[in-house]
Amino acid sequence: MEAYSMDLRVRIVESYLAQEGSQADLAKRFKVSERWLQNLLRRRRETGSLQPRPHGGGRQRLLGPDQESCLLAALAEAPDASLDELRERCGVRGSRMGIARALQRLHITRKKSLCYARNSKTPGCKSNARRGNGKSGTSNQGGSNSSTKPTPKPR
């Protein structure tokens, strides 16, 4: 969420100083919360400034720009590496989700290939490919089922 504009801050304080209404009235008029207005007036009284406070920081990213280049190099070497393997190759301490977020920031998608055997009984790609006849083997196009049967005519 972005901070309110300086223009809005100045207009609200000027209205308050001109006694155009109570804090509650001004908050409703300018569509801000009463608490925000109270904090703004306190900040003006204590520091003389209406500027928003700087961002408080937050948690640092797991992978900085230098580790992102390492991640790209590791992906070039082994494009099918798991997130754990990528984490080990880059020497990063943290979760797999941190690696996944870094890949997302770099706009790298990791989609699994559809061409693999699901278990030892099924062969690879050729049996998983769709048949070319355009019809599904489970389709019931010509027949009817209980939800599509016509209702019987009354006698």
TIZA-462023 format. One line per 3 residues: for each residue y, x, z of N, C-alpha, C, CB. Coordinates in pm, whole numbers, padded with zeros to 5 digits. Atoms other than C-alpha are relative to their C-alpha. Glycine has a CB too. Layout:
N
Y/X/Z/Y/X/Z/Y/X/Z/Y/X/Z ~ ...
END
This chain:
155
-00117/00084/00000/00000/00000/00000/00124/00088/00000/00000/-00095/00121 ~ -00121/-00080/00010/00338/00137/-00094/00104/-00048/00101/00057/-00006/-00141 ~ -00107/00033/-00093/00640/00145/00136/00100/-00092/-00069/00069/00128/00052
-00105/00085/00054/00914/-00114/00094/00112/00087/-00056/00054/-00098/00108 ~ -00105/-00077/00066/01201/00002/-00129/00119/00020/00094/00045/-00070/-00129 ~ -00120/-00028/-00079/01516/00154/00016/00102/-00112/-00018/00061/00136/-00040
-00094/00110/00026/01718/-00126/-00146/-00027/-00116/00097/-00012/-00048/-00147 ~ 00036/00109/-00091/01529/-00387/00056/00032/00038/00144/-00149/-00034/-00013 ~ -00027/-00045/-00136/01558/-00183/00375/00150/-00008/00031/-00050/00144/00020
-00146/00001/-00021/01935/-00146/00334/00051/-00144/00007/00072/00077/-00113 ~ -00047/00139/-00001/01985/-00517/00253/-00036/-00071/00130/-00059/-00077/-00118 ~ 00042/00065/-00124/01787/-00629/00558/00086/00049/00116/-00149/00027/00029
-00078/-00053/-00112/01972/-00397/00797/00146/-00046/-00010/-00007/00154/00003 ~ -00137/00048/00016/02310/-00492/00651/00011/-00148/00040/00047/00019/-00145 ~ 00000/00141/-00040/02222/-00861/00694/-00011/-00014/00150/-00115/-00075/-00068
00015/00005/-00145/02116/-00797/01052/00130/00040/00069/-00116/00092/00046 ~ -00125/-00046/-00060/02434/-00605/01132/00113/-00101/-00022/00040/00136/-00057 ~ -00100/00103/00027/02643/-00884/00973/-00033/-00129/00075/00010/-00028/-00151
00046/00114/-00082/02461/-01125/01208/-00019/-00126/-00085/00101/-00028/00113 ~ 00028/00113/00089/02342/-01346/00923/-00121/-00081/00047/-00024/00050/-00142 ~ 00113/00073/-00055/02049/-01462/01133/-00075/00085/00099/-00093/-00046/-00111
00082/-00073/-00094/01794/-01366/01392/-00100/00087/-00076/-00074/-00097/00095 ~ 00101/-00084/00064/01523/-01112/01327/-00107/-00085/-00066/-00065/00095/00103 ~ 00101/00089/00056/01276/-01395/01269/00050/-00065/-00129/-00040/-00108/00102
-00058/00062/00120/01511/-01566/01021/00008/00098/-00115/00139/-00057/00030 ~ -00012/-00101/00105/01574/-01244/00830/-00137/00040/-00054/00072/00124/00054 ~ 00135/-00034/00045/01203/-01164/00820/-00053/-00106/-00096/-00095/00015/00121
00044/00108/00090/01131/-01503/00664/00078/00005/-00131/00019/-00138/00066 ~ -00085/-00001/00120/01424/-01472/00423/-00039/00111/-00096/00145/00014/00039 ~ 00033/-00115/00085/01322/-01129/00297/-00151/00018/-00020/00059/00127/00061
00146/00000/00016/00947/-01204/00319/-00065/00130/00048/-00037/-00024/-00145 ~ 00063/-00113/-00068/00856/-00921/00556/-00043/-00049/00138/00099/00124/00010 ~ 00042/00041/-00133/00690/-00933/00895/00109/00033/00102/-00133/00068/00039
-00097/-00026/-00107/00897/-00953/01211/-00023/00137/00061/-00009/-00109/00108 ~ 00034/-00130/-00061/00716/-00651/01348/00053/00115/-00085/-00152/00013/00019 ~ -00051/-00105/00088/00806/-00441/01043/00152/00012/00016/-00037/-00028/-00147
-00146/-00001/-00016/01172/-00543/01083/00039/00063/00134/00056/-00143/-00011 ~ -00028/-00060/-00131/01166/-00453/01454/-00018/00151/-00005/-00091/-00060/00108 ~ 00023/-00144/00012/01017/-00113/01373/00108/00068/-00082/-00137/00027/-00062
-00107/-00057/00083/01278/-00055/01101/00129/00015/00080/00024/-00088/-00124 ~ -00122/-00007/-00080/01564/-00136/01337/-00012/00106/00110/00030/-00138/00062 ~ 00022/-00104/-00101/01413/00087/01608/00014/00139/-00062/-00140/-00015/00066
-00010/-00129/00067/01379/00375/01360/00146/00033/-00031/-00084/00000/-00130 ~ -00142/-00022/00029/01744/00330/01256/00076/00036/00127/00062/-00126/-00066 ~ -00068/-00025/-00128/01855/00322/01620/-00034/00139/00054/-00040/-00107/00102
00043/-00128/-00058/01651/00632/01720/00031/00119/-00089/-00148/-00004/00026 ~ -00017/-00115/00089/01682/00853/01411/00120/-00013/-00093/-00125/00020/-00083 ~ -00111/00021/00091/01963/00698/01210/-00043/-00011/-00146/00098/00111/00013
00052/00002/00136/01739/00684/00903/-00078/-00129/-00026/-00089/00122/-00026 ~ 00080/00114/00043/01587/00397/00710/-00116/00044/-00089/00087/-00100/-00075 ~ 00106/-00054/00086/01353/00625/00512/-00138/-00033/00059/00016/00153/-00017
00136/00020/-00051/00983/00542/00537/-00056/00131/00054/-00093/-00056/-00110 ~ 00063/-00120/-00054/00778/00781/00744/-00095/00057/-00104/-00076/-00031/00133 ~ 00094/-00059/00096/00566/01028/00547/-00142/-00048/00027/00006/00155/00005
00140/00040/-00012/00202/00949/00484/-00068/00082/00108/-00074/00017/-00135 ~ 00062/-00065/-00115/-00011/01033/00785/-00108/00100/-00034/-00056/-00101/00089 ~ 00103/-00096/00039/-00257/01242/00587/-00128/-00071/-00035/-00025/00100/00111
00130/00060/00028/-00615/01131/00604/-00104/00109/-00011/00005/-00084/-00129 ~ 00110/-00094/00009/-00948/01293/00554/00008/00080/-00130/-00134/-00074/00010 ~ -00002/-00087/00117/-00968/01587/00316/-00122/-00030/-00087/00002/00148/00041
00112/00021/00092/-01188/01556/00009/-00108/00104/00023/00048/00005/-00145 ~ 00113/-00089/-00013/-01531/01709/00020/00005/00109/-00107/-00132/-00079/-00011 ~ -00007/-00095/00112/-01482/01874/-00319/00144/00013/-00047/-00091/-00046/-00117
-00132/-00027/00052/-01152/02033/-00407/-00008/00036/-00147/00069/00111/00079 ~ 00000/-00034/00143/-01048/02142/-00758/-00092/00117/-00035/00140/00032/-00044 ~ 00088/-00113/00031/-01238/02472/-00735/-00147/-00038/00006/00028/00115/00096
00139/00045/-00005/-01561/02300/-00631/-00032/-00096/-00115/-00029/-00068/00135 ~ 00024/00090/00113/-01516/02042/-00907/-00038/00079/-00124/00125/-00086/-00028 ~ 00039/-00083/00115/-01531/02322/-01164/-00143/00050/00016/00097/00119/-00017
00139/-00040/-00028/-01851/02444/-00996/-00095/-00116/-00030/-00016/00045/00149 ~ 00082/00118/00025/-01987/02088/-01015/-00019/-00022/-00150/00064/-00125/00065 ~ 00011/00015/00145/-01911/02068/-01387/-00093/00105/-00060/00138/00009/-00065
00088/-00106/00049/-02084/02403/-01443/-00146/-00031/00036/00041/00136/00059 ~ 00137/00034/-00042/-02390/02287/-01244/-00054/-00113/-00087/-00003/-00041/00149 ~ 00045/00109/00086/-02404/01970/-01454/-00030/00049/-00141/00106/-00110/-00006
00026/-00055/00133/-02385/02174/-01774/-00135/00071/-00002/00113/00097/-00042 ~ 00129/-00070/-00008/-02684/02382/-01658/-00115/-00098/00009/-00002/00094/00121 ~ 00109/00095/-00024/-02893/02089/-01538/00058/-00141/00002/-00075/00031/00135
-00062/00133/00006/-02764/01751/-01658/-00079/-00107/00075/00017/-00041/-00143 ~ 00080/00100/-00069/-03052/01565/-01492/-00021/00033/00147/-00134/-00015/-00068 ~ 00015/-00038/-00141/-03008/01725/-01148/00040/-00117/00090/00087/00126/00032
-00033/00105/-00096/-03003/01493/-00851/00127/00038/00076/-00117/-00023/00099 ~ -00121/-00027/-00077/-02701/01463/-00624/-00026/00107/00106/00050/-00129/00067 ~ 00034/-00103/-00098/-02880/01672/-00361/-00005/00138/-00065/-00135/-00031/00066
00007/-00129/00070/-02949/01945/-00614/00140/00049/-00038/-00088/-00012/-00127 ~ -00137/-00039/00034/-02587/01943/-00730/00074/00049/00124/00076/-00118/-00063 ~ -00064/-00041/-00126/-02473/01968/-00370/-00044/00140/00040/-00033/-00100/00113
00051/-00133/-00033/-02697/02270/-00312/00053/00106/-00095/-00152/00001/-00003 ~ -00048/-00098/00098/-02591/02443/-00635/00145/00038/00023/-00017/-00054/-00142 ~ -00142/-00027/-00022/-02224/02412/-00545/00028/00053/00141/00082/-00126/-00024
-00018/-00049/-00136/-02279/02513/-00183/00092/-00087/00083/00055/00139/-00003 ~ -00086/00094/-00070/-02109/02204/-00049/-00075/-00059/00117/00050/-00112/-00095 ~ 00059/00066/-00116/-02176/02074/00299/00059/-00139/00007/00025/00081/00132
-00047/00139/-00004/-02152/01698/00308/-00106/-00093/-00054/00131/-00016/-00079 ~ 00095/00102/00041/-02313/01382/00189/-00015/-00006/-00151/00043/-00136/00054 ~ 00020/00025/00143/-02453/01282/-00148/00111/-00089/-00053/-00137/-00066/-00026
-00105/00090/00044/-02188/01013/-00160/00127/00076/-00035/00029/-00104/00108 ~ -00116/-00082/00034/-01918/01280/-00161/-00012/00058/-00140/00017/00113/00101 ~ 00024/-00051/00136/-02076/01431/-00473/00016/-00115/-00100/-00142/00064/-00011
-00010/00116/00090/-02103/01083/-00628/00146/-00038/-00023/-00078/-00120/00057 ~ -00142/00033/00015/-01733/01016/-00560/00071/00104/-00086/00067/-00009/00138 ~ -00061/-00105/00082/-01637/01352/-00712/-00034/-00023/-00148/-00047/00140/00046
00040/00028/00138/-01835/01265/-01027/00077/-00121/-00054/-00152/-00026/-00009 ~ -00074/00119/00041/-01663/00927/-01036/00146/00036/-00031/-00006/-00109/00110 ~ -00138/-00044/00026/-01319/01094/-01011/00011/00076/-00130/00051/00088/00115
00001/-00077/00124/-01416/01320/-01301/-00042/-00085/-00120/-00094/00118/00015 ~ 00042/00094/00105/-01523/01012/-01503/-00131/00042/-00064/00109/-00012/-00108 ~ 00133/-00038/00047/-01880/01138/-01532/-00097/-00106/00047/-00041/00142/00052
00099/00102/-00035/-02141/00866/-01546/-00137/00064/-00004/00007/-00121/-00097 ~ 00136/-00054/-00007/-02501/00935/-01458/-00096/-00116/-00010/-00023/00081/00131 ~ 00091/00111/00024/-02723/00673/-01613/-00139/00055/-00025/00047/-00086/-00119
00137/-00045/00019/-03094/00712/-01593/-00048/-00036/-00139/-00093/-00061/00106 ~ 00054/00023/00133/-03281/00736/-01919/-00101/-00113/00006/-00065/00127/-00056 ~ 00097/00108/00007/-03482/00431/-02021/-00135/00049/-00054/00052/-00113/-00087
00117/-00053/00066/-03738/00655/-02187/-00082/00084/00098/00040/00083/-00123 ~ 00088/-00072/-00090/-03981/00745/-01911/-00113/-00092/00042/00077/00052/00124 ~ 00114/00079/-00044/-04315/00631/-01783/00028/-00052/00141/-00131/00082/-00004
-00028/00059/-00131/-04281/00391/-01490/-00109/00034/00101/00015/-00151/-00012 ~ 00109/-00045/-00087/-04621/00484/-01349/-00103/00070/-00088/-00064/-00119/00079 ~ 00096/-00079/00075/-04928/00675/-01452/-00079/-00084/-00102/-00097/00068/00095
00078/00084/00090/-05086/00375/-01631/00074/-00032/-00129/-00038/-00128/00069 ~ -00074/00035/00121/-04806/00311/-01879/00047/00126/-00071/00120/-00089/00033 ~ -00048/-00117/00074/-04720/00556/-02155/00153/00002/-00003/-00056/00001/-00143
-00145/-00022/00005/-04367/00676/-02234/00076/-00100/-00085/00028/00136/-00050 ~ -00101/00080/00069/-04100/00545/-02467/-00053/-00108/-00093/00087/00089/-00076 ~ 00038/00090/00108/-04292/00376/-02746/-00042/-00136/00050/-00110/00060/-00082
00043/00131/-00048/-04447/00100/-02537/00114/-00074/00069/-00119/00015/00095 ~ -00110/00067/-00066/-04121/00031/-02357/00101/-00056/-00100/00069/00095/00093 ~ -00094/00047/00100/-03938/-00032/-02685/-00027/-00147/-00030/-00010/00084/-00129
00016/00142/00033/-03877/-00392/-02786/-00071/-00016/-00133/00136/-00070/-00003 ~ 00065/00032/00126/-04083/-00547/-03055/00106/-00046/-00100/-00109/-00109/00020 ~ -00100/00033/00101/-03901/-00605/-03382/-00006/-00141/-00052/-00015/00092/-00112
00010/00133/00059/-04001/-00968/-03438/00109/-00095/00048/-00135/-00059/00033 ~ -00112/00082/-00044/-03697/-01104/-03250/-00038/-00109/00097/00064/-00061/-00118 ~ 00043/00103/-00093/-03907/-01331/-03029/-00057/00066/00124/-00103/-00095/-00065
00053/-00050/-00126/-03992/-01276/-02670/-00142/-00051/00015/00089/-00043/00120 ~ 00138/00042/-00019/-04358/-01290/-02576/-00013/-00113/00100/-00083/00116/00046 ~ 00007/00105/-00101/-04277/-01529/-02292/00079/-00123/-00039/00049/00051/00132
-00082/00113/00042/-04061/-01767/-02491/-00086/-00123/-00021/00078/00034/-00127 ~ 00068/00128/00015/-04160/-02131/-02499/00084/-00086/-00093/-00024/-00070/00138 ~ -00096/00068/00087/-03948/-02233/-02797/-00053/-00131/-00056/00038/00091/-00112
00051/00121/00065/-04176/-02489/-02960/-00044/-00105/00099/-00115/00035/-00089 ~ 00054/00095/-00096/-04316/-02651/-02650/00106/-00053/00092/-00110/00063/00080 ~ -00093/00052/-00099/-04165/-02817/-02352/-00055/00030/00138/00024/-00153/-00019
00046/-00015/-00137/-04181/-02771/-01982/00051/-00119/00079/00049/00135/00063 ~ -00032/00119/-00078/-04121/-03011/-01697/00148/-00032/-00002/-00047/00018/00142 ~ -00143/00029/-00003/-03745/-02972/-01711/00052/-00042/-00136/00078/00121/00048
-00049/00036/00133/-03721/-03030/-02087/-00079/-00114/-00063/-00004/00120/-00091 ~ 00076/00112/00056/-03975/-03307/-02137/00087/-00125/-00005/-00128/-00028/00083 ~ -00077/00124/00006/-03822/-03633/-02254/-00052/-00097/00107/-00007/-00063/-00142
00041/00097/-00101/-03825/-03907/-01996/-00081/-00110/-00067/00123/-00059/00074 ~ 00081/00105/00061/-04087/-04173/-02056/00081/-00130/-00013/-00128/-00024/00083 ~ -00070/00128/00023/-03966/-04504/-02199/-00060/-00106/00091/-00010/-00043/-00149
00052/00108/-00087/-03990/-04798/-01964/-00071/-00107/-00083/00116/-00064/00083 ~ 00078/00101/00071/-04241/-05072/-02062/00048/-00138/00028/-00144/00009/00035
END
